Amino acid sequence: MKQETKWTIRVFGVSFNAGTRQEKPLEEYTPQELKQIADRKNREALQAAGYTAAEPQQIAAAM
């Protein structure tokens, strides 16, 4: 009979400081830090897809 394998997944934030890799477990990030990271990654993904960010003045004028 086949036995089930259980997995544990750990998520780390990785940064480099003076060429040294530093890891920080996801649980140690504050909600504000997680939101900032998510916003930055979303902007990077949109730029990679060819979109450019609008200036706040352009957004206000469009409304």
ChimeraX commands (.cxc) that place a marker at each C-alpha (Angstrom):
marker #1 position 0.00,0.00,0.00 radius 0.5
marker #1 position 1.15,3.50,-0.79 radius 0.5
marker #1 position 1.84,5.67,2.24 radius 0.5
marker #1 position 0.94,9.37,2.17 radius 0.5
marker #1 position 3.76,11.88,2.37 radius 0.5
marker #1 position 3.19,15.03,4.41 radius 0.5
marker #1 position 4.84,18.29,3.43 radius 0.5
marker #1 position 5.69,21.41,5.37 radius 0.5
marker #1 position 6.14,24.57,3.32 radius 0.5
marker #1 position 8.16,27.46,4.72 radius 0.5
marker #1 position 8.19,30.89,3.08 radius 0.5
marker #1 position 11.13,33.25,3.44 radius 0.5
marker #1 position 11.75,36.78,2.30 radius 0.5
marker #1 position 15.24,37.03,0.84 radius 0.5
marker #1 position 17.32,40.18,0.60 radius 0.5
marker #1 position 20.97,40.86,-0.11 radius 0.5
marker #1 position 23.03,43.23,2.00 radius 0.5
marker #1 position 26.64,43.84,0.93 radius 0.5
marker #1 position 26.59,40.60,-1.04 radius 0.5
marker #1 position 25.33,38.55,1.90 radius 0.5
marker #1 position 22.05,36.66,1.55 radius 0.5
marker #1 position 19.65,37.35,4.42 radius 0.5
marker #1 position 16.47,35.35,4.97 radius 0.5
marker #1 position 13.49,36.43,7.06 radius 0.5
marker #1 position 10.56,34.06,7.76 radius 0.5
marker #1 position 7.22,35.30,6.47 radius 0.5
marker #1 position 5.78,35.22,10.00 radius 0.5
marker #1 position 8.20,37.99,11.08 radius 0.5
marker #1 position 6.90,40.55,8.57 radius 0.5
marker #1 position 4.36,43.13,9.74 radius 0.5
marker #1 position 1.11,43.58,7.79 radius 0.5
marker #1 position 2.42,46.95,6.54 radius 0.5
marker #1 position 5.62,45.36,5.23 radius 0.5
marker #1 position 3.65,42.63,3.46 radius 0.5
marker #1 position 1.39,45.25,1.82 radius 0.5
marker #1 position 4.39,47.28,0.64 radius 0.5
marker #1 position 6.02,44.17,-0.83 radius 0.5
marker #1 position 2.78,43.15,-2.56 radius 0.5
marker #1 position 2.30,46.64,-4.02 radius 0.5
marker #1 position 5.89,46.72,-5.31 radius 0.5
marker #1 position 5.62,43.23,-6.85 radius 0.5
marker #1 position 2.29,44.13,-8.51 radius 0.5
marker #1 position 3.86,47.24,-10.08 radius 0.5
marker #1 position 6.84,45.18,-11.28 radius 0.5
marker #1 position 4.51,42.59,-12.84 radius 0.5
marker #1 position 2.46,45.28,-14.60 radius 0.5
marker #1 position 5.62,46.93,-15.95 radius 0.5
marker #1 position 6.87,43.56,-17.21 radius 0.5
marker #1 position 3.54,43.16,-19.03 radius 0.5
marker #1 position 4.03,46.52,-20.75 radius 0.5
marker #1 position 1.84,48.76,-18.60 radius 0.5
marker #1 position 3.07,52.10,-17.27 radius 0.5
marker #1 position 1.94,53.72,-14.04 radius 0.5
marker #1 position -0.23,56.82,-14.30 radius 0.5
marker #1 position 0.63,59.88,-12.27 radius 0.5
marker #1 position -1.84,60.71,-9.44 radius 0.5
marker #1 position -2.73,63.98,-11.23 radius 0.5
marker #1 position -3.75,62.04,-14.36 radius 0.5
marker #1 position -5.94,59.72,-12.31 radius 0.5
marker #1 position -7.66,62.65,-10.57 radius 0.5
marker #1 position -8.24,64.41,-13.91 radius 0.5
marker #1 position -9.80,61.28,-15.41 radius 0.5
marker #1 position -12.41,61.08,-12.66 radius 0.5
marker link #1:1,2 radius 0.2
marker link #1:2,3 radius 0.2
marker link #1:3,4 radius 0.2
marker link #1:4,5 radius 0.2
marker link #1:5,6 radius 0.2
marker link #1:6,7 radius 0.2
marker link #1:7,8 radius 0.2
marker link #1:8,9 radius 0.2
marker link #1:9,10 radius 0.2
marker link #1:10,11 radius 0.2
marker link #1:11,12 radius 0.2
marker link #1:12,13 radius 0.2
marker link #1:13,14 radius 0.2
marker link #1:14,15 radius 0.2
marker link #1:15,16 radius 0.2
marker link #1:16,17 radius 0.2
marker link #1:17,18 radius 0.2
marker link #1:18,19 radius 0.2
marker link #1:19,20 radius 0.2
marker link #1:20,21 radius 0.2
marker link #1:21,22 radius 0.2
marker link #1:22,23 radius 0.2
marker link #1:23,24 radius 0.2
marker link #1:24,25 radius 0.2
marker link #1:25,26 radius 0.2
marker link #1:26,27 radius 0.2
marker link #1:27,28 radius 0.2
marker link #1:28,29 radius 0.2
marker link #1:29,30 radius 0.2
marker link #1:30,31 radius 0.2
marker link #1:31,32 radius 0.2
marker link #1:32,33 radius 0.2
marker link #1:33,34 radius 0.2
marker link #1:34,35 radius 0.2
marker link #1:35,36 radius 0.2
marker link #1:36,37 radius 0.2
marker link #1:37,38 radius 0.2
marker link #1:38,39 radius 0.2
marker link #1:39,40 radius 0.2
marker link #1:40,41 radius 0.2
marker link #1:41,42 radius 0.2
marker link #1:42,43 radius 0.2
marker link #1:43,44 radius 0.2
marker link #1:44,45 radius 0.2
marker link #1:45,46 radius 0.2
marker link #1:46,47 radius 0.2
marker link #1:47,48 radius 0.2
marker link #1:48,49 radius 0.2
marker link #1:49,50 radius 0.2
marker link #1:50,51 radius 0.2
marker link #1:51,52 radius 0.2
marker link #1:52,53 radius 0.2
marker link #1:53,54 radius 0.2
marker link #1:54,55 radius 0.2
marker link #1:55,56 radius 0.2
marker link #1:56,57 radius 0.2
marker link #1:57,58 radius 0.2
marker link #1:58,59 radius 0.2
marker link #1:59,60 radius 0.2
marker link #1:60,61 radius 0.2
marker link #1:61,62 radius 0.2
marker link #1:62,63 radius 0.2
view
